[in-house]
Amino acid sequence: MQMGGSGPIPGKPLVPPPMSPTGVSPVGFGVPPLNVHSQIAPAPVVQVDFATKEEAEEAFMNLLKSSEEREEKAKKMKEDYLAMLQSQSEINSSIRWRKAIDILSSHPAFQAVPDERQREGWFEDYVQDLRRREKDELRDLRKQSMDRFSNHLRSIPEITVTTTWRDAQRIYTSQPGFSVDSYRGMDATDFLAVFEEYASSLNDKYYEARDKWLIDRRRQERKNRDGFKALLEEIRSRGAINAKTKWMEVYPLMKDDERYKNILGQPGSTPLELFWDVIEELDDRFYQQKKVVYEVLKDTGFEVTTDTSYASFQAHVTSDERVAVVEPENLKLSFDYLQAKAAHKLKEERRRQEKRLRRKMDAFKSVLKRVEPAIVLESTWEEVRQYVLRLILIWGYFVAPFVLLCPLSVIWSAR
């Protein structure tokens, strides 16, 4: 065919371009390719010369319509085939293709598929889909059963953190209405796995509760100790506790206080130990401040005796600026200590004097025993005085050294 200048070039045929993967040629003119099932054989490529553009478009539309019809036919054929498979109760996930042929061969939908490989392919796809769905259903059923069994275990108060698997089996199977058949999809290991998970959660809750209880208890014990320390500080601030205070002196001041009662019986430091901690701290401070007082007394030559009053002692030492660091109670303790030391020294001196006097008296008694004539009940001092003096003079220098402990002044004072 030949037309004016707008027609095709004579002798140059129109050849369709290479086939697309869908099996349909685009045939030019900007028309996109169509997706058609692979089972539809592509139309044969024919070299045709079209006289006009309109003829080419008409030919393309006819070709496209034919392809769509084939596609619809193939789609309908597959739908009928799958509907046939679904309608057959014997077709399940475990059936084989050879056995399925005996069941399906007489069905029109089966016979409508001319390609044997296509029949088997669609059958295998259908069976695989059945297996997938059954597997998903079984998984969902197993999960639901395991969840219900977990709830069943949680509803039994007799199952605790210390319950063993053997005991748990006995307990949950004895519950009213329990039946293994009601937990479809579960095997023996699933029951054990659910119990172990529940036991693990019980164990976690137990240790979580125990740790919380320990933390709360330790916090309360610390609060109790802090409260008792505050009580000791209050008593100390009132001047009732110093470095030399004894427990029995301060006990009546705290025995009825709740802060003392709260700390009784709890582990850790006891009230007595906390009290001695305070005393030890006060004693260390007292020792350091006492040294300052002693240095001032030594530098000024002031001596504390039993007759020294605290007012005079205080007036003397506080005149030195070094004593400004000494607390009033420690200053009083320093005075009491020095005065007690002076009293002890005076007591020791009196004891030594009394001891010397007793020894002199014993020596004098020895002299009296040696007077001749012997002293009798009727003897008078005037009668024995000259004999006693004579013996003392003789024994005091030549015979009895112990008589020297009795000086002549004692004898003469006895006249």
Summary of the structure (lengths in Angstrom):
residues: 415
radius of gyration: 62.1
end to end distance: 189.3
largest distance: 197.2
contacts: 984
relative contact order: 0.03
helix: 67%
strand: 0%
